[in-house]
Amino acid sequence: MAIPPRFLPGVLDGLAALFKNGLRYPVPPYGIQSDAGAGLAVSYSEKK
Amino acid sequence: MTTETYDWDAIVNGLNQYLHLRSIPIGMKLFETVEEMEAIPKIRRPRSKHTTDQIVAQARQLGWTVGITMADLIGAQCGAVIGLSPQDDEWLSGKRMAGVWYKTQEDASLHQHAMDCVPYGRYKAMAVSPLTSKRLEPPDICLIYGTPGQMIFFINGLQWTGYKKLSFTSVGESACADSWGRRSSVTSPRSRSPAMPSGAMAAWPTTSS
């Protein structure tokens, strides 16, 4: 990624927010036959 | 002269914390005079001809601060992308790629015309350096190398607020034109897609994982 420096502070704010929501690198592998609801129910659920 | 200041230690620590980068985040900067480039503290100067890819890789893999002029580069293709060599009729003709990278010279010329390059004439030198060295203050662009997984998280972070759809280009061979070459007029990030095997960065998806 080639990016002007002024974008980087915002990227870090975003990464911190995603991390707080459980969206973190590396993403655990999801088998093609596993229950998708286990993860998606968290990532896409309504905010409580 | 710019008044931009950044806390590079915090930025790079944050990137490493969230993305687990294995490649050193670096900056790239163009200079209107060779003297300006050579005035950078602890600047290294190549002793033989290199591709621009190799120079970038020396910074991101070895942590070096390296400065070049056109005289340090192996060919016009490398220099033209960053505005150190003219995008003249000979270069635009695509003769050197015809029948090798592209079936006809017309195809090769279309490729050359499609490349985004820094206009020739203003700049005489370029330098790369790890962001945490704080020697380019500030760089024109930052180069962050990672796996596809790391890059999509980077993009997710960028889009967390003030969402914008991002579009990326690929000219194929000479893919550095898609990122570094667009630097002079950059208003949005440019992702460098996996390069064709024209230099050290050809193995981008695997070496920087």
Interface residues (C-beta under 8 A of the other chain):
Chain A: M1 A2 I3 P4 P5 R6 F7 L8 P9 G10 V11 L12 D13 G14 L15 A16 A17 L18 F19 L23 R24 Y25 P26 V27
Chain B: E4 Y6 A10 I11 G14 L15 Y18 L19 H20 G27 M28 P138 P139 D140 I141 C142 L143 I144 Y145 G146 G149 Q150 M151 F153 F154 I155 N156 G157 L158 Q159 W160 T161 G162 S179 W180 R182 R183 V186 T187 P189 R190 S191 R192
